[in-house]
Amino acid sequence: MNDNVNRRGLDTFDWCFLGIIAAIISIGILSIYSVTNTSSSTKFPIYLKQTTWMVVGTLAFIVAAGIDYHKFARFSYLLYGAGLILLIIVLISGKTSRGSQRWIPLGPLMIQPSEFIKIPLMLTLAAYYGATNREGWLRRLIIPALIVLPGFLLILKQPDLGSSLGFLAIFLVIVLTVGMKSKAFGFIVLAALMLFPFAWGGVWGSLHSYQQDRILSFVDPSSDLGGKGYHGLQSRIAIGSGQLVGKGLYGGTQTQFKFLPEGHTDFVFAVFAEEWGFLGSLVLLSLYVIVLLMGLEISFNAKDITGSLLAVGVVTMLGFGIIVNIAMTTGLAPIVGIPLPLMSYGGSAMVVNLTALGLLLNVKRRRLSLL
């Protein structure tokens, strides 16, 4: 019996899953090194900072994977409340950079609460729907919406359009996963379409001018190629110049000669695509797809609703970031400042993504522990 339990415990530690995650992170650090190694004037260059955050994220991954996710779910409302308090602190005394007030300085470190609150959001929604049978509009939709609304509005106020949309995406996908009658869903879609012009006016007015310019440049890419359309243009040039096999490490002209801004953050995919080409990009996208498919498999086979919805939330968060980031770097979506999960530079995003993946593995471990 003990031998069987030990074997099952080893089976839950999915080496393929961990290997793919490690490969994506390594690709990201290599791309960050490629674009920043010649410009770093500090003793602690950006790629080493990212490596440090990867180590911190790995510790968070181990904790998230090792402790039963039901224990996290019990404290989900408290964690979500703490996240809201941090978002309020950001608006009162947070650090402003490039027109957005998103960070709380902690000594030499900067944390971004709009990233960290995604974990409590997923746990709270999973715990809420998993607690009891939720029937009717009030319990199935209205109450969860009221839970999500404060966080959504506080993030939008910073303003952080990308994170607020990701926040909303997690909520909508979990609600649809729980299930909604077709008539109710149709009514919600119709009401959203009717209210969109009024809501969009408020959202548009809350955006800074540079964010409005990004959206306008997406609608008309040729309107100001040297100004508001510059980032998108250089990103598309970098991706296209990679052609089939790429220009090799340090060989990308757009990135090495600094034509492409923010190559280590929002546009890290363009850096990778220029250096490794279409085939390299195909490999990277395949790794992402495998992670998402593994997440869906874990959700389908979870032992309870809480675990299933938690896995759905993680897949949604990662999938939204992957799709939107690659879409905006290739010109298929406006530039909204969403980092590429596990690749873009950013300590908060790295720790949150690895924590979420740890929770995903946690759900799988609890399922197998009952076999």
C-alpha positions in Angstrom: 0.0 0.0 0.0 2.8 2.5 1.0 4.6 1.7 -2.3 1.5 2.4 -4.3 1.0 5.7 -2.5 4.6 6.7 -3.1 4.4 5.8 -6.8 1.2 7.9 -7.1 3.0 10.8 -5.3 5.8 10.6 -7.9 3.3 10.4 -10.7 1.7 13.7 -9.7 5.1 15.5 -10.0 4.7 15.9 -13.8 8.2 16.2 -15.2 6.9 17.0 -18.7 4.9 19.9 -17.3 7.8 21.2 -15.3 10.2 20.8 -18.3 8.0 22.8 -20.6 7.7 25.6 -18.1 11.4 25.7 -17.5 12.0 25.8 -21.3 9.7 28.8 -21.8 11.4 30.7 -18.9 14.8 29.9 -20.2 13.8 31.2 -23.7 12.6 34.4 -22.0 15.7 35.0 -20.0 17.9 34.3 -23.1 15.8 36.8 -25.1 16.0 39.4 -22.3 19.8 38.9 -22.2 20.1 39.3 -25.9 18.3 42.6 -26.0 19.7 44.2 -22.8 23.3 42.8 -22.4 24.9 45.7 -24.3 22.9 48.5 -22.7 23.0 47.6 -19.0 25.0 50.0 -17.1 24.2 48.6 -13.6 26.1 46.0 -11.6 22.9 43.9 -11.6 21.7 43.6 -15.2 18.1 43.0 -16.1 18.5 39.3 -17.1 20.0 38.6 -13.7 17.1 40.3 -12.0 14.7 38.2 -14.1 16.6 35.1 -13.0 16.3 36.2 -9.4 12.5 36.6 -9.8 12.4 33.2 -11.4 14.0 31.7 -8.2 11.5 33.5 -6.0 8.7 32.4 -8.3 9.9 28.8 -8.1 9.7 28.9 -4.3 6.1 30.3 -4.7 5.4 27.4 -7.1 6.6 24.8 -4.6 4.4 26.3 -1.9 1.4 26.6 -4.2 1.8 23.0 -5.4 2.5 21.5 -2.0 -0.3 22.8 0.2 -3.9 21.5 -0.5 -5.6 24.1 -2.6 -8.7 23.8 -0.3 -6.7 25.4 2.5 -6.0 28.3 0.2 -9.6 28.5 -0.8 -10.7 28.8 2.9 -8.8 32.1 3.1 -9.6 33.3 -0.4 -12.0 36.1 0.7 -9.4 37.4 3.2 -6.7 37.3 0.5 -9.0 39.0 -2.0 -9.7 41.7 0.6 -6.0 42.2 1.2 -5.5 42.6 -2.5 -8.2 45.3 -2.7 -6.5 47.1 0.1 -3.2 47.0 -1.8 -5.0 48.4 -4.9 -6.3 51.3 -2.8 -2.8 52.0 -1.4 -1.6 52.1 -5.0 -4.0 54.8 -5.9 -3.1 56.8 -2.7 0.6 56.5 -2.6 1.8 54.2 -5.4 4.6 55.0 -7.7 3.8 56.5 -11.0 5.6 55.6 -14.2 4.7 56.4 -17.8 1.4 57.9 -16.8 0.2 54.9 -14.7 0.2 54.5 -11.0 0.6 50.7 -10.6 3.4 49.9 -8.2 4.1 49.9 -4.4 7.8 50.4 -3.6 9.2 48.0 -0.9 12.8 49.1 -0.5 14.6 48.2 -3.7 11.7 46.1 -4.9 8.5 47.2 -6.7 5.4 45.1 -6.5 2.4 45.4 -8.8 -0.9 44.5 -6.9 -2.9 44.3 -10.1 -0.9 41.2 -10.9 -1.0 39.6 -7.4 -4.8 40.0 -6.9 -5.5 37.6 -9.8 -4.6 34.6 -7.6 -7.1 35.6 -4.9 -9.7 36.3 -7.5 -9.4 32.8 -9.0 -9.5 31.3 -5.5 -12.5 33.3 -4.4 -14.6 32.5 -7.5 -13.6 28.8 -7.3 -14.4 28.7 -3.5 -17.7 30.6 -4.0 -19.1 28.3 -6.7 -17.7 25.2 -5.1 -19.3 25.9 -1.7 -22.9 25.0 -2.7 -25.2 24.8 -5.6 -25.7 28.3 -7.1 -29.0 28.6 -8.8 -30.7 31.7 -10.1 -29.3 35.0 -11.4 -28.6 36.4 -8.0 -26.3 33.6 -6.8 -24.9 32.6 -10.1 -24.1 35.9 -11.6 -25.0 39.1 -9.6 -23.1 38.3 -6.4 -19.9 37.1 -8.1 -20.1 40.2 -10.3 -20.3 42.4 -7.2 -17.3 40.6 -5.8 -15.2 41.2 -8.9 -16.4 44.8 -9.6 -14.3 46.6 -7.0 -11.0 45.0 -8.1 -11.9 45.7 -11.8 -12.6 49.3 -11.2 -9.6 49.9 -9.0 -7.3 48.4 -11.6 -8.9 50.4 -14.4 -8.5 53.6 -12.3 -4.7 53.2 -12.3 -5.2 53.1 -15.3 -4.1 49.6 -16.4 -6.4 48.5 -19.3 -4.5 45.3 -20.0 -4.7 44.0 -16.4 -8.3 45.0 -16.0 -9.3 43.2 -19.2 -7.5 40.1 -17.9 -9.2 40.4 -14.6 -12.6 40.6 -16.4 -11.7 37.6 -18.7 -11.1 35.3 -15.7 -14.5 36.2 -14.3 -16.4 35.7 -17.5 -14.8 32.4 -18.4 -15.4 31.0 -14.9 -19.0 32.1 -15.1 -19.5 30.5 -18.5 -17.8 27.3 -17.2 -20.2 27.1 -14.3 -23.0 27.2 -16.8 -25.6 29.6 -17.8 -28.9 29.0 -19.7 -28.8 30.1 -23.3 -31.6 32.7 -22.9 -29.9 34.3 -19.9 -26.6 34.4 -21.8 -28.2 35.9 -24.8 -29.9 38.6 -22.7 -26.5 39.4 -21.1 -24.8 39.7 -24.5 -27.7 41.9 -25.8 -27.6 44.2 -22.7 -23.8 44.5 -23.0 -24.0 45.5 -26.6 -26.7 48.1 -25.8 -24.7 49.5 -22.9 -21.3 49.4 -24.6 -21.4 52.9 -26.1 -22.1 54.4 -22.7 -19.6 52.2 -20.8 -16.9 52.8 -23.5 -17.2 56.6 -23.0 -16.3 56.2 -19.4 -13.5 53.8 -20.1 -12.1 55.9 -22.9 -12.2 59.0 -20.7 -10.2 57.2 -18.0 -7.4 56.4 -20.3 -4.3 58.5 -20.6 -3.5 60.1 -23.9 -0.7 57.6 -24.8 -3.2 54.7 -24.2 -5.7 56.4 -26.5 -3.0 56.9 -29.1 -2.2 53.2 -29.0 -5.8 52.2 -29.8 -6.1 54.9 -32.5 -2.8 53.7 -34.1 -4.3 50.2 -34.2 -7.4 51.4 -36.0 -5.2 53.4 -38.5 -1.6 52.0 -38.4 -0.4 54.4 -41.0 -1.6 57.6 -39.3 1.6 58.3 -37.3 4.3 55.8 -38.0 6.9 57.9 -36.4 4.9 58.6 -33.2 2.0 56.7 -31.8 2.4 53.9 -34.3 6.1 53.5 -33.9 6.1 50.6 -31.4 3.7 48.5 -33.4 5.6 49.2 -36.7 9.0 48.2 -35.3 7.5 45.1 -33.7 6.0 43.9 -37.1 9.3 44.7 -38.9 11.3 42.7 -36.3 8.9 39.7 -36.6 8.9 39.8 -40.4 12.6 40.1 -40.7 13.1 36.9 -38.8 11.7 35.0 -41.8 11.9 31.2 -41.7 14.9 30.5 -39.4 15.7 33.9 -37.9 18.9 35.9 -37.7 20.3 34.0 -34.7 21.2 35.1 -31.2 22.4 38.8 -31.2 21.7 38.9 -34.9 18.4 40.9 -34.9 19.0 44.4 -36.3 15.7 45.8 -34.9 16.5 44.7 -31.4 20.3 45.0 -31.3 20.2 48.6 -32.7 17.4 49.5 -30.3 14.8 50.3 -33.0 12.3 48.2 -31.1 11.4 49.8 -27.7 10.6 47.7 -24.7 12.1 44.6 -26.2 12.6 43.0 -22.8 9.0 43.6 -21.6 5.9 43.8 -23.8 7.7 43.1 -27.1 9.9 40.1 -26.1 8.1 37.9 -28.6 9.2 40.2 -31.4 12.8 39.9 -30.1 12.5 36.1 -30.1 10.8 36.0 -33.5 13.5 38.1 -35.2 16.3 35.9 -33.8 14.7 32.5 -34.3 12.3 33.1 -37.1 9.0 31.4 -37.9 10.2 27.9 -37.0 11.4 29.1 -33.6 8.2 31.0 -33.0 6.2 27.8 -33.9 8.1 25.8 -31.3 7.5 28.5 -28.7 3.8 28.6 -29.5 3.6 24.8 -29.3 5.1 24.9 -25.8 2.4 27.4 -24.7 -0.4 25.3 -26.3 0.8 22.2 -24.6 0.8 24.0 -21.2 -2.8 25.2 -21.8 -4.0 21.8 -23.0 -2.5 20.2 -19.9 -4.3 22.8 -17.8 -7.6 22.0 -19.5 -7.0 18.3 -18.9 -6.4 19.0 -15.2 -9.6 21.0 -15.1 -11.7 18.3 -16.8 -10.4 15.6 -14.4 -10.4 17.6 -11.1 -12.0 15.9 -8.2 -14.4 18.8 -7.4 -15.9 22.0 -8.7 -13.4 24.2 -6.7 -10.4 22.5 -8.3 -11.9 22.5 -11.8 -12.7 26.2 -11.7 -9.4 27.1 -10.2 -7.7 25.3 -13.1 -10.0 27.1 -15.6 -9.0 30.4 -14.0 -5.3 29.7 -14.4 -5.7 28.6 -18.0 -7.7 31.7 -18.7 -5.1 34.0 -17.1 -2.2 32.5 -19.0 -4.2 32.1 -22.3 -5.4 35.7 -22.2 -1.9 37.0 -21.7 -0.4 34.8 -24.5 -3.1 35.6 -27.1 -3.3 39.3 -26.4 0.5 39.8 -26.2 1.3 38.0 -29.4 -1.7 39.6 -31.1 -0.5 43.1 -30.2 3.1 42.5 -31.2 1.9 41.2 -34.6 -0.5 44.0 -35.2 -3.7 42.0 -34.6 -4.7 43.9 -31.5 -4.1 47.3 -29.9 -1.0 47.7 -27.7 -2.4 47.5 -24.2 0.7 46.6 -22.2 0.1 43.0 -21.4 3.4 41.0 -20.8 4.0 37.6 -22.3 3.6 35.0 -19.5 6.9 33.5 -18.3 8.9 35.4 -20.9 8.5 39.2 -20.4 10.6 40.9 -17.8 8.7 41.6 -14.6 9.0 40.3 -11.1 5.4 40.5 -10.1 4.2 38.8 -13.3 6.8 36.0 -13.0 5.9 35.2 -9.4 2.2 35.3 -10.1 2.4 33.1 -13.2 4.5 30.5 -11.4 2.2 30.6 -8.4 -0.7 30.0 -10.7 1.0 27.1 -12.4 1.8 25.6 -8.9 -1.9 25.7 -8.1 -2.6 24.0 -11.4 -0.3 21.1 -10.5 -1.8 21.2 -7.0 -5.3 20.4 -8.5 -3.8 17.4 -10.4 -2.0 16.1 -7.3 -5.2 16.1 -5.2 -7.1 14.3 -7.9 -4.5 11.5 -8.2 -4.2 11.2 -4.4 -7.7 9.8 -4.4 -7.0 7.1 -7.0 
